């Protein structure tokens, strides 16, 4: 008496429709996009968003964008200086015992919103970083110093550069420090920078442009216009002289017209004109 073949016997595997396919299996190519490749289907990478265009004049820029630019720069400084701070044993009045739980971006947004910091005041705070680091070698921007520095710089900039400002209790409440501590921080800061807190207007322009250049998410308006002008100039250069006349008489007429124009003194080129001399005022 013959026995029934086992479901997984060689005869069953040989008689299956697809080679190497067990009973109850799926043919290759079925069961999703990743079955054919044997892995997870590839995800299409999202295209990077184009940079946001900012006005050339920082006074016209929204304070939220200025805050993002400054926070991006501070993040780079903190990443660099945190390792140096571990090797240095010098503590300043701006050092915290532990890093605050709020991020630099959120903290700076809080200061700008509730302390009404305008773009000139925010850029002046960037100027204070360089000035304080130059005159106070023990100070560096890192995780433990950035928050106390920001509230101190915001208070000094608002009280020293703005026509209207809040009192110290308001700045202390917004910054999350005590009023007595903010007074000590403010006095320490003014002594270290030698009470010189008014930056040159050209310095603020340079800081604004530098912040935009180092942040890939932003671009100045004049840079966008310059790229379009370059493209238009390249197209115009390609179109000039692209058509060559086969008539020899036409070329002779053009040369004769050029000689006549030179004789009359009306043919000038932009390359031959000297630039206007700067004012000596």
C-alpha positions, 0 to 999 in steps of 0.5 A: 500500500502506497503512502501519501507524499509528505507536503514538503517532499521533493516531489512537491517542491519540483512540481511547484510553479516557482522554483524554490518556492515552498507550499503556501509561499508567495512568488517573488515580485509580489507582496509590496515594493520592498519584496523584489529588492528584499528590503524596506522600500526606499524613501524619497528624500524631501527637497531642501527648502529654498533660503528665506530672503531677508531685506538688505536693511536690518531695520526692516527685518523681523525680530524673529528672523534676527533671533534665529540668526543669532541662535544659529551663531550661538549654537556654533560658539557653544559647540566649540567652547564647551570643550574648552570650558571643561579644561578651564577652571576659571568661573565668572559671574555669568556661570550657572551651576547647571545648564537651564532647561530652556534652549537658547533659541526659545530663551532668546525668543522669550527675551525679544518678545516680552522685553520688546527687543528691536533688531538694532538691540539684538545685533548690539547684543552680538557686538557685546559678545566680541567686546566682552570676550576681548576685554575679559579673557576668562569669559566665553560663550558656552552652555553655562554662561549663554543665558545669563549673558543674554539677559544681561546684554538685553538689559544693557542694550535696552537701557543704554540704546533705546529711548523707552525701556522696562525696569530691572524687575521686568527684565529679571522676571522675563529672564528668570533671575532675581533682581539683585542678581541682575543688578550685579550682572549688569554692573559687572558687564559695564565694568568689563566693557569699560562702559562703552556700549554704543556700537558703530552703525556700520558695525551692526550692518557688518554683523547682520550680513555676517549672520546671514552668510553663516546661516544657510536658511537665509539669504539677503535680497541684494544677493538674489538680485545679483544672481538674476542680474548675472544670469541676464548678463550671461544671456545677453553676452551669448546673444551678442555676436551670435549672428555672423553676417555672410555679406562682406559689404556689411562688415565694411559698413560697420567698420566705417561707422565705428571709425566715424563714431570714434572721430566724433568722440561719441564711442565710449565703453564702460571699461574705459570710464574711471570710477567716481572718486569717493567723497573726502568729507 
